[in-house]
Amino acid sequence: MSRRSWRLTSLIAAILLASFLFQLPTSLTGGVADWQEFAFYDPGTVLKGDMLLAKGYIPTVDFGYTHGLLSLLYGRLGFALLGRSAWTFFALTLLCEFASAWAFARIALALRLSQPALILLLVGLPMAVLPAYLTLTHPLEAAIIALALAHHAEGKRARALWLLTLCLFVKPSMAYVYGALLVVIILAARNRRTAARAFGGAALIALLLAAALALWTGPLPVFRTLLPLTGAKTYAATGFGFFNTSGLALWWRQPWWVYIGTPVGMVLLGALVCAGSAFYAIWKLASARPRATPEKAPLDTHILRRREILATVALLELAFLLGFYGWTGSWTYYSYLLVWALVLATEELVRVRRWRWLPATLAVLLVLSYCELVAVAINGWTAKERPPAAGGLWVYPQLWQDWQNALAAAHGQPTLIMTNGWPPDLPPNAQLPDTWFPELGIPTAREIERVRRQVAHAQYAIRWHAYQDFEDVWNEARLARERAAFVPVYQNSHFTVLERATESPQSTRAAK
């Protein structure tokens, strides 16, 4: 690594670390060290997944799983080394984000970004890379795709394709799209040696990884996790999509200030920029002609490469928005593509159209979009506390008191916490559902049967109110008989505690 690359990497990593520390107690768009996020939402599924693996369960067979096996392996190794906790989750996340910082620096240097464009990139980093994500899959995928973009920007297309082949085993979605696009680019270059090296290396990586993972879990989970069929079914069943319920909740009919003081306006602007940039860059690349003057050839190569990367990130972001946009906040999964599209489109307009005012304007808009982020972070630092039994995480005092009251209402009897997450430091009488992520279409039949047995042997069950209308395992039709044996005995503003009745509610009503 050159001194310039090292300095830029260190600067980007320092900004990402500062963003992480500033937002530490928050729960915005995925959350950081927030107890509620780990106790009841997606971040806790990472720890639950490791728990299931430790029990010897096989993903996609013994428990439903929608990402790649390398994500599980990455967490398994990290938790084995540092312990199964939220703070190990953060350490593994930051490791991925520092890899992304290195990749960003390489892209910026390879494309010779001007100073205004580089400043715009630095200003956009808190939006491009979140301090933490819902799972380990997302920062790991982002790091690998960013490194693939770095190799691509440096003209090393074969290595970029190798990395994307690796990424298929992390998350089988964007890597397929980028890989297919890169195959087209490699074939269009008509360099047989490069094509043979790229495709041969990718095939070898795929075979070796598939064989190694098959030794760990068996061949069936490898095959299933390379095809995003379970995730696609869940997305269709839950109304996910940029133009469906989830997407509309983000960008449609919002108060005017949301488009300025939150990332919503930049997401919409970035989508428009990606649509225009994709057509512009492809047109420019298709109509490019090499110049006769030898000394101009390096400049032409540099310009063509910058436009190729612009077309790539714009097309990838459009593929995400139109093809596999998920819940309302899932714009964060690929926000680095959106920010790079804005930076590279700005660079092109400054160089070609001389719009020197554009970088400063976009930088101001980005700073304004952080207003909500700053407000949420300040609220987290001032209004939350860190109880000793919360695993070092932050929580609102009222929520924590309600949780303690709900646990006390179970009187130390066998209690099932019906949650998607991982509440730290549970009392000995409490246990979690033996399932990964109990959302519609994900759990396997074996998971449902295990939870059915847990419910049948529990004396109490605790429900989080936000799940009341949620299609989780508790509302699963195959658990109707076991569920009917419970009646509510305690309720506060966040939780309902249910106790097993001596007589079922049906028989009680019949007797009356």
Protein Blocks (a to p, Z undefined) as FASTA:
>chain_A
ZZklmmmmmmmmmmmmmmmmmmmmpceehiaadfklmmmmmklmmmmmmmmmmnopaehk
lpccfbdfklmmmmmmmmmmnopafklmmmmmmmmmmmmmmmmmmmmmmnopafklmmmm
mmmmmmmpcfbdfblklmmmmmmmmmmmmmmmnopamlmmmmmmmmmmmogcklmmmmmm
mmmmmmmnopaklmmmmmmmmmmmmmmmmmmmmmmnojklmmmmmpcklmmmmmmmnopa
jklmklmmmmgopafklmmmpmklmmmmmmmmmmmmmmmmmmmmmmpccdfblklmmmmm
mmmmmmmmmmmmmmmmmmmmmmmpccfklmmmmmmmmmmmmmmmmmmmmmmnopaklmmm
mmmmmmmmmmmmmmmmmmmmmmpccdfklnopacdfklmmmmmmmmmmnnopacddddfb
dcehiafkbccddbfblcehkacfklmmmmmmmmmmpmbdcddfklmmpccfklpmklmm
mmmmpccfbdcfkbccddddfbdfklmmmmZZ
